[in-house]
Amino acid sequence: MYLHLGQDTIVAADTVVGVFDLDNSTISKHTREFLARAQREGRVVDVTRELPKSFIVCWDRGRETVYLSQMAPSTLLKRSKAGGFL
C-alpha cells in the first residue's frame, strides 16, 4: 500500500511513523527543535506549493525523512483508511 502526500509524492504506507498537524504540534518546543534539526540535516522534503498543513515522518532503510504536505492530517487519514492502510 502507498499513501499519496500531495503533488506527485507517494510513500510506502509501512514506512509512515506518524502524521502530525503542523499548527497544533509546533506549539511544543521539542517538535520545533525536531523539525529544525531535520531541516539542517537535509531530511525535510517539501511536497507542497502552498502553506503546509501537516508533516509526515517516515522511516525507510535506516533513514528518517520528514515530508511537509498541504494535506490536512484528517485527509491523509481518510486516504490511508480507503487504501487499507489502517
Backbone as XML, in Angstrom:
<?xml version="1.0"?>
<chain id="A" units="angstrom">
  <residue number="1" name="MET">
    <atom name="N" x="0.824" y="-1.173" z="0.000"/>
    <atom name="CA" x="0.000" y="0.000" z="0.000"/>
    <atom name="C" x="0.879" y="1.250" z="0.000"/>
  </residue>
  <residue number="2" name="TYR">
    <atom name="N" x="0.326" y="2.275" z="-0.617"/>
    <atom name="CA" x="1.016" y="3.560" z="-0.692"/>
    <atom name="C" x="0.100" y="4.665" z="-0.211"/>
  </residue>
  <residue number="3" name="LEU">
    <atom name="N" x="0.697" y="5.757" z="0.229"/>
    <atom name="CA" x="-0.050" y="6.911" z="0.689"/>
    <atom name="C" x="0.387" y="8.118" z="-0.133"/>
  </residue>
  <residue number="4" name="HIS">
    <atom name="N" x="-0.578" y="8.774" z="-0.768"/>
    <atom name="CA" x="-0.311" y="9.963" z="-1.577"/>
    <atom name="C" x="-0.264" y="11.171" z="-0.647"/>
  </residue>
  <residue number="5" name="LEU">
    <atom name="N" x="0.863" y="11.894" z="-0.645"/>
    <atom name="CA" x="1.063" y="13.016" z="0.264"/>
    <atom name="C" x="0.763" y="14.365" z="-0.361"/>
  </residue>
  <residue number="6" name="GLY">
    <atom name="N" x="0.586" y="14.399" z="-1.659"/>
    <atom name="CA" x="0.363" y="15.661" z="-2.354"/>
    <atom name="C" x="1.342" y="15.807" z="-3.488"/>
  </residue>
  <residue number="7" name="GLN">
    <atom name="N" x="0.982" y="16.705" z="-4.417"/>
    <atom name="CA" x="1.756" y="16.889" z="-5.641"/>
    <atom name="C" x="1.954" y="15.509" z="-6.279"/>
  </residue>
  <residue number="8" name="ASP">
    <atom name="N" x="3.135" y="15.129" z="-6.578"/>
    <atom name="CA" x="3.390" y="13.820" z="-7.183"/>
    <atom name="C" x="4.172" y="12.922" z="-6.242"/>
  </residue>
  <residue number="9" name="THR">
    <atom name="N" x="3.910" y="13.019" z="-4.948"/>
    <atom name="CA" x="4.686" y="12.284" z="-3.959"/>
    <atom name="C" x="3.849" y="11.213" z="-3.280"/>
  </residue>
  <residue number="10" name="ILE">
    <atom name="N" x="4.353" y="9.995" z="-3.327"/>
    <atom name="CA" x="3.740" y="8.883" z="-2.604"/>
    <atom name="C" x="4.819" y="8.201" z="-1.777"/>
  </residue>
  <residue number="11" name="VAL">
    <atom name="N" x="4.399" y="7.606" z="-0.672"/>
    <atom name="CA" x="5.329" y="6.853" z="0.169"/>
    <atom name="C" x="4.701" y="5.501" z="0.473"/>
  </residue>
  <residue number="12" name="ALA">
    <atom name="N" x="5.528" y="4.530" z="0.730"/>
    <atom name="CA" x="5.025" y="3.222" z="1.145"/>
    <atom name="C" x="4.387" y="3.383" z="2.519"/>
  </residue>
  <residue number="13" name="ALA">
    <atom name="N" x="3.170" y="2.898" z="2.663"/>
    <atom name="CA" x="2.414" y="3.073" z="3.907"/>
    <atom name="C" x="3.141" y="2.472" z="5.106"/>
  </residue>
  <residue number="14" name="ASP">
    <atom name="N" x="3.865" y="1.389" z="4.902"/>
    <atom name="CA" x="4.535" y="0.752" z="6.040"/>
    <atom name="C" x="5.774" y="1.512" z="6.520"/>
  </residue>
  <residue number="15" name="THR">
    <atom name="N" x="6.145" y="2.600" z="5.826"/>
    <atom name="CA" x="7.268" y="3.418" z="6.281"/>
    <atom name="C" x="6.809" y="4.605" z="7.121"/>
  </residue>
  <residue number="16" name="VAL">
    <atom name="N" x="5.499" y="4.865" z="7.153"/>
    <atom name="CA" x="4.966" y="6.027" z="7.864"/>
    <atom name="C" x="5.002" y="5.777" z="9.376"/>
  </residue>
  <residue number="17" name="VAL">
    <atom name="N" x="5.714" y="6.640" z="10.074"/>
    <atom name="CA" x="5.800" y="6.570" z="11.530"/>
    <atom name="C" x="4.658" y="7.375" z="12.142"/>
  </residue>
  <residue number="18" name="GLY">
    <atom name="N" x="4.358" y="8.535" z="11.562"/>
    <atom name="CA" x="3.292" y="9.375" z="12.087"/>
    <atom name="C" x="2.931" y="10.509" z="11.161"/>
  </residue>
  <residue number="19" name="VAL">
    <atom name="N" x="1.698" y="10.987" z="11.303"/>
    <atom name="CA" x="1.190" y="12.143" z="10.562"/>
    <atom name="C" x="0.775" y="13.171" z="11.612"/>
  </residue>
  <residue number="20" name="PHE">
    <atom name="N" x="1.283" y="14.388" z="11.484"/>
    <atom name="CA" x="1.102" y="15.392" z="12.519"/>
    <atom name="C" x="0.567" y="16.694" z="11.951"/>
  </residue>
  <residue number="21" name="ASP">
    <atom name="N" x="-0.345" y="17.311" z="12.677"/>
    <atom name="CA" x="-0.880" y="18.620" z="12.319"/>
    <atom name="C" x="0.193" y="19.656" z="12.612"/>
  </residue>
  <residue number="22" name="LEU">
    <atom name="N" x="0.568" y="20.412" z="11.622"/>
    <atom name="CA" x="1.678" y="21.354" z="11.773"/>
    <atom name="C" x="1.343" y="22.480" z="12.745"/>
  </residue>
  <residue number="23" name="ASP">
    <atom name="N" x="0.122" y="23.006" z="12.700"/>
    <atom name="CA" x="-0.248" y="24.106" z="13.594"/>
    <atom name="C" x="-0.263" y="23.680" z="15.056"/>
  </residue>
  <residue number="24" name="ASN">
    <atom name="N" x="-0.860" y="22.545" z="15.331"/>
    <atom name="CA" x="-1.000" y="22.103" z="16.724"/>
    <atom name="C" x="0.284" y="21.537" z="17.311"/>
  </residue>
  <residue number="25" name="SER">
    <atom name="N" x="1.035" y="20.818" z="16.523"/>
    <atom name="CA" x="2.209" y="20.144" z="17.080"/>
    <atom name="C" x="3.416" y="21.059" z="17.239"/>
  </residue>
  <residue number="26" name="THR">
    <atom name="N" x="3.481" y="22.150" z="16.479"/>
    <atom name="CA" x="4.652" y="23.024" z="16.586"/>
    <atom name="C" x="4.560" y="23.968" z="17.776"/>
  </residue>
  <residue number="27" name="ILE">
    <atom name="N" x="3.524" y="23.819" z="18.583"/>
    <atom name="CA" x="3.452" y="24.561" z="19.844"/>
    <atom name="C" x="4.563" y="24.062" z="20.773"/>
  </residue>
  <residue number="28" name="SER">
    <atom name="N" x="4.861" y="22.775" z="20.670"/>
    <atom name="CA" x="5.873" y="22.162" z="21.520"/>
    <atom name="C" x="7.286" y="22.553" z="21.078"/>
  </residue>
  <residue number="29" name="LYS">
    <atom name="N" x="8.095" y="22.923" z="22.038"/>
    <atom name="CA" x="9.497" y="23.255" z="21.779"/>
    <atom name="C" x="10.239" y="22.058" z="21.187"/>
  </residue>
  <residue number="30" name="HIS">
    <atom name="N" x="9.922" y="20.861" z="21.664"/>
    <atom name="CA" x="10.602" y="19.649" z="21.197"/>
    <atom name="C" x="10.295" y="19.384" z="19.722"/>
  </residue>
  <residue number="31" name="THR">
    <atom name="N" x="9.059" y="19.624" z="19.329"/>
    <atom name="CA" x="8.698" y="19.428" z="17.921"/>
    <atom name="C" x="9.402" y="20.446" z="17.043"/>
  </residue>
  <residue number="32" name="ARG">
    <atom name="N" x="9.436" y="21.684" z="17.472"/>
    <atom name="CA" x="10.135" y="22.718" z="16.686"/>
    <atom name="C" x="11.609" y="22.381" z="16.550"/>
  </residue>
  <residue number="33" name="GLU">
    <atom name="N" x="12.228" y="21.899" z="17.623"/>
    <atom name="CA" x="13.642" y="21.501" z="17.567"/>
    <atom name="C" x="13.837" y="20.313" z="16.629"/>
  </residue>
  <residue number="34" name="PHE">
    <atom name="N" x="12.923" y="19.341" z="16.688"/>
    <atom name="CA" x="12.997" y="18.179" z="15.806"/>
    <atom name="C" x="12.943" y="18.613" z="14.341"/>
  </residue>
  <residue number="35" name="LEU">
    <atom name="N" x="11.986" y="19.478" z="14.006"/>
    <atom name="CA" x="11.844" y="19.933" z="12.618"/>
    <atom name="C" x="13.043" y="20.773" z="12.173"/>
  </residue>
  <residue number="36" name="ALA">
    <atom name="N" x="13.550" y="21.613" z="13.057"/>
    <atom name="CA" x="14.719" y="22.433" z="12.726"/>
    <atom name="C" x="15.945" y="21.560" z="12.466"/>
  </residue>
  <residue number="37" name="ARG">
    <atom name="N" x="16.133" y="20.537" z="13.303"/>
    <atom name="CA" x="17.266" y="19.633" z="13.123"/>
    <atom name="C" x="17.137" y="18.849" z="11.817"/>
  </residue>
  <residue number="38" name="ALA">
    <atom name="N" x="15.934" y="18.366" z="11.532"/>
    <atom name="CA" x="15.701" y="17.632" z="10.281"/>
    <atom name="C" x="15.986" y="18.527" z="9.071"/>
  </residue>
  <residue number="39" name="GLN">
    <atom name="N" x="15.590" y="19.788" z="9.169"/>
    <atom name="CA" x="15.849" y="20.738" z="8.081"/>
    <atom name="C" x="17.348" y="20.949" z="7.891"/>
  </residue>
  <residue number="40" name="ARG">
    <atom name="N" x="18.069" y="21.163" z="8.987"/>
    <atom name="CA" x="19.523" y="21.366" z="8.910"/>
    <atom name="C" x="20.223" y="20.156" z="8.307"/>
  </residue>
  <residue number="41" name="GLU">
    <atom name="N" x="19.727" y="18.961" z="8.627"/>
    <atom name="CA" x="20.355" y="17.728" z="8.155"/>
    <atom name="C" x="19.885" y="17.320" z="6.760"/>
  </residue>
  <residue number="42" name="GLY">
    <atom name="N" x="19.024" y="18.115" z="6.157"/>
    <atom name="CA" x="18.571" y="17.835" z="4.790"/>
    <atom name="C" x="17.583" y="16.690" z="4.694"/>
  </residue>
  <residue number="43" name="ARG">
    <atom name="N" x="16.835" y="16.437" z="5.768"/>
    <atom name="CA" x="15.891" y="15.324" z="5.769"/>
    <atom name="C" x="14.445" y="15.771" z="5.565"/>
  </residue>
  <residue number="44" name="VAL">
    <atom name="N" x="14.237" y="17.050" z="5.228"/>
    <atom name="CA" x="12.886" y="17.563" z="5.015"/>
    <atom name="C" x="12.619" y="17.673" z="3.522"/>
  </residue>
  <residue number="45" name="VAL">
    <atom name="N" x="11.484" y="17.126" z="3.099"/>
    <atom name="CA" x="11.057" y="17.198" z="1.709"/>
    <atom name="C" x="9.743" y="17.964" z="1.681"/>
  </residue>
  <residue number="46" name="ASP">
    <atom name="N" x="9.736" y="19.107" z="1.016"/>
    <atom name="CA" x="8.531" y="19.925" z="0.912"/>
    <atom name="C" x="7.776" y="19.504" z="-0.344"/>
  </residue>
  <residue number="47" name="VAL">
    <atom name="N" x="6.605" y="18.909" z="-0.163"/>
    <atom name="CA" x="5.822" y="18.420" z="-1.306"/>
    <atom name="C" x="4.599" y="19.306" z="-1.542"/>
  </residue>
  <residue number="48" name="THR">
    <atom name="N" x="4.697" y="20.563" z="-1.184"/>
    <atom name="CA" x="3.579" y="21.476" z="-1.353"/>
    <atom name="C" x="4.027" y="22.770" z="-2.012"/>
  </residue>
  <residue number="49" name="ARG">
    <atom name="N" x="3.111" y="23.353" z="-2.724"/>
    <atom name="CA" x="3.358" y="24.684" z="-3.287"/>
    <atom name="C" x="2.586" y="25.725" z="-2.489"/>
  </residue>
  <residue number="50" name="GLU">
    <atom name="N" x="1.952" y="25.259" z="-1.430"/>
    <atom name="CA" x="1.129" y="26.110" z="-0.580"/>
    <atom name="C" x="1.666" y="26.053" z="0.848"/>
  </residue>
  <residue number="51" name="LEU">
    <atom name="N" x="0.941" y="26.671" z="1.741"/>
    <atom name="CA" x="1.291" y="26.614" z="3.152"/>
    <atom name="C" x="1.061" y="25.194" z="3.656"/>
  </residue>
  <residue number="52" name="PRO">
    <atom name="N" x="2.072" y="24.542" z="4.225"/>
    <atom name="CA" x="1.885" y="23.162" z="4.684"/>
    <atom name="C" x="0.936" y="23.083" z="5.875"/>
  </residue>
  <residue number="53" name="LYS">
    <atom name="N" x="0.137" y="22.018" z="5.896"/>
    <atom name="CA" x="-0.806" y="21.782" z="6.983"/>
    <atom name="C" x="-0.377" y="20.621" z="7.870"/>
  </residue>
  <residue number="54" name="SER">
    <atom name="N" x="0.485" y="19.763" z="7.342"/>
    <atom name="CA" x="0.893" y="18.593" z="8.118"/>
    <atom name="C" x="2.335" y="18.234" z="7.798"/>
  </residue>
  <residue number="55" name="PHE">
    <atom name="N" x="2.901" y="17.441" z="8.698"/>
    <atom name="CA" x="4.189" y="16.823" z="8.383"/>
    <atom name="C" x="4.085" y="15.340" z="8.679"/>
  </residue>
  <residue number="56" name="ILE">
    <atom name="N" x="4.762" y="14.577" z="7.843"/>
    <atom name="CA" x="4.700" y="13.126" z="7.900"/>
    <atom name="C" x="6.119" y="12.625" z="8.121"/>
  </residue>
  <residue number="57" name="VAL">
    <atom name="N" x="6.303" y="11.812" z="9.146"/>
    <atom name="CA" x="7.614" y="11.238" z="9.438"/>
    <atom name="C" x="7.631" y="9.814" z="8.911"/>
  </residue>
  <residue number="58" name="CYS">
    <atom name="N" x="8.631" y="9.517" z="8.073"/>
    <atom name="CA" x="8.773" y="8.173" z="7.504"/>
    <atom name="C" x="10.152" y="7.622" z="7.862"/>
  </residue>
  <residue number="59" name="TRP">
    <atom name="N" x="10.205" y="6.319" z="8.030"/>
    <atom name="CA" x="11.453" y="5.617" z="8.322"/>
    <atom name="C" x="11.612" y="4.513" z="7.281"/>
  </residue>
  <residue number="60" name="ASP">
    <atom name="N" x="12.649" y="4.645" z="6.456"/>
    <atom name="CA" x="12.857" y="3.668" z="5.386"/>
    <atom name="C" x="14.341" y="3.424" z="5.210"/>
  </residue>
  <residue number="61" name="ARG">
    <atom name="N" x="14.715" y="2.162" z="5.271"/>
    <atom name="CA" x="16.117" y="1.749" z="5.065"/>
    <atom name="C" x="17.079" y="2.485" z="5.993"/>
  </residue>
  <residue number="62" name="GLY">
    <atom name="N" x="16.670" y="2.611" z="7.254"/>
    <atom name="CA" x="17.525" y="3.242" z="8.249"/>
    <atom name="C" x="17.620" y="4.743" z="8.145"/>
  </residue>
  <residue number="63" name="ARG">
    <atom name="N" x="16.753" y="5.354" z="7.368"/>
    <atom name="CA" x="16.792" y="6.811" z="7.188"/>
    <atom name="C" x="15.425" y="7.405" z="7.507"/>
  </residue>
  <residue number="64" name="GLU">
    <atom name="N" x="15.455" y="8.468" z="8.286"/>
    <atom name="CA" x="14.238" y="9.185" z="8.637"/>
    <atom name="C" x="14.058" y="10.363" z="7.677"/>
  </residue>
  <residue number="65" name="THR">
    <atom name="N" x="12.862" y="10.513" z="7.134"/>
    <atom name="CA" x="12.539" y="11.616" z="6.244"/>
    <atom name="C" x="11.263" y="12.279" z="6.739"/>
  </residue>
  <residue number="66" name="VAL">
    <atom name="N" x="11.245" y="13.602" z="6.689"/>
    <atom name="CA" x="10.077" y="14.373" z="7.093"/>
    <atom name="C" x="9.513" y="15.043" z="5.842"/>
  </residue>
  <residue number="67" name="TYR">
    <atom name="N" x="8.253" y="14.789" z="5.561"/>
    <atom name="CA" x="7.577" y="15.387" z="4.411"/>
    <atom name="C" x="6.634" y="16.471" z="4.910"/>
  </residue>
  <residue number="68" name="LEU">
    <atom name="N" x="6.658" y="17.619" z="4.254"/>
    <atom name="CA" x="5.694" y="18.681" z="4.525"/>
    <atom name="C" x="4.629" y="18.619" z="3.447"/>
  </residue>
  <residue number="69" name="SER">
    <atom name="N" x="3.363" y="18.579" z="3.860"/>
    <atom name="CA" x="2.267" y="18.408" z="2.910"/>
    <atom name="C" x="1.190" y="19.461" z="3.119"/>
  </residue>
  <residue number="70" name="GLN">
    <atom name="N" x="0.528" y="19.843" z="2.031"/>
    <atom name="CA" x="-0.590" y="20.771" z="2.118"/>
    <atom name="C" x="-1.872" y="20.057" z="2.537"/>
  </residue>
  <residue number="71" name="MET">
    <atom name="N" x="-1.823" y="18.730" z="2.608"/>
    <atom name="CA" x="-2.981" y="17.940" z="3.009"/>
    <atom name="C" x="-3.149" y="17.999" z="4.530"/>
  </residue>
  <residue number="72" name="ALA">
    <atom name="N" x="-4.388" y="18.124" z="4.961"/>
    <atom name="CA" x="-4.682" y="18.080" z="6.388"/>
    <atom name="C" x="-4.495" y="16.652" z="6.889"/>
  </residue>
  <residue number="73" name="PRO">
    <atom name="N" x="-4.105" y="16.470" z="8.134"/>
    <atom name="CA" x="-3.956" y="15.120" z="8.682"/>
    <atom name="C" x="-5.229" y="14.285" z="8.524"/>
  </residue>
  <residue number="74" name="SER">
    <atom name="N" x="-6.390" y="14.911" z="8.672"/>
    <atom name="CA" x="-7.653" y="14.169" z="8.525"/>
    <atom name="C" x="-7.818" y="13.638" z="7.099"/>
  </residue>
  <residue number="75" name="THR">
    <atom name="N" x="-7.385" y="14.388" z="6.109"/>
    <atom name="CA" x="-7.454" y="13.932" z="4.717"/>
    <atom name="C" x="-6.516" y="12.751" z="4.505"/>
  </residue>
  <residue number="76" name="LEU">
    <atom name="N" x="-5.318" y="12.837" z="5.056"/>
    <atom name="CA" x="-4.372" y="11.728" z="4.924"/>
    <atom name="C" x="-4.889" y="10.484" z="5.640"/>
  </residue>
  <residue number="77" name="LEU">
    <atom name="N" x="-5.554" y="10.679" z="6.770"/>
    <atom name="CA" x="-6.143" y="9.551" z="7.491"/>
    <atom name="C" x="-7.221" y="8.876" z="6.642"/>
  </residue>
  <residue number="78" name="LYS">
    <atom name="N" x="-8.081" y="9.664" z="6.024"/>
    <atom name="CA" x="-9.118" y="9.112" z="5.148"/>
    <atom name="C" x="-8.501" y="8.334" z="3.995"/>
  </residue>
  <residue number="79" name="ARG">
    <atom name="N" x="-7.441" y="8.889" z="3.420"/>
    <atom name="CA" x="-6.774" y="8.201" z="2.309"/>
    <atom name="C" x="-6.166" y="6.881" z="2.770"/>
  </residue>
  <residue number="80" name="SER">
    <atom name="N" x="-5.603" y="6.897" z="3.968"/>
    <atom name="CA" x="-4.973" y="5.673" z="4.467"/>
    <atom name="C" x="-6.014" y="4.606" z="4.747"/>
  </residue>
  <residue number="81" name="LYS">
    <atom name="N" x="-7.170" y="4.990" z="5.252"/>
    <atom name="CA" x="-8.260" y="4.025" z="5.508"/>
    <atom name="C" x="-8.811" y="3.488" z="4.196"/>
  </residue>
  <residue number="82" name="ALA">
    <atom name="N" x="-8.980" y="4.369" z="3.220"/>
    <atom name="CA" x="-9.513" y="3.967" z="1.915"/>
    <atom name="C" x="-8.561" y="2.992" z="1.220"/>
  </residue>
  <residue number="83" name="GLY">
    <atom name="N" x="-7.264" y="3.165" z="1.464"/>
    <atom name="CA" x="-6.279" y="2.297" z="0.842"/>
    <atom name="C" x="-5.990" y="1.041" z="1.636"/>
  </residue>
  <residue number="84" name="GLY">
    <atom name="N" x="-6.698" y="0.857" z="2.753"/>
    <atom name="CA" x="-6.484" y="-0.323" z="3.556"/>
    <atom name="C" x="-5.286" y="-0.246" z="4.476"/>
  </residue>
  <residue number="85" name="PHE">
    <atom name="N" x="-4.731" y="0.959" z="4.652"/>
    <atom name="CA" x="-3.549" y="1.131" z="5.498"/>
    <atom name="C" x="-3.894" y="0.919" z="6.961"/>
  </residue>
  <residue number="86" name="LEU">
    <atom name="N" x="-5.065" y="1.398" z="7.399"/>
    <atom name="CA" x="-5.455" y="1.242" z="8.800"/>
    <atom name="C" x="-6.592" y="0.254" z="8.928"/>
  </residue>
</chain>
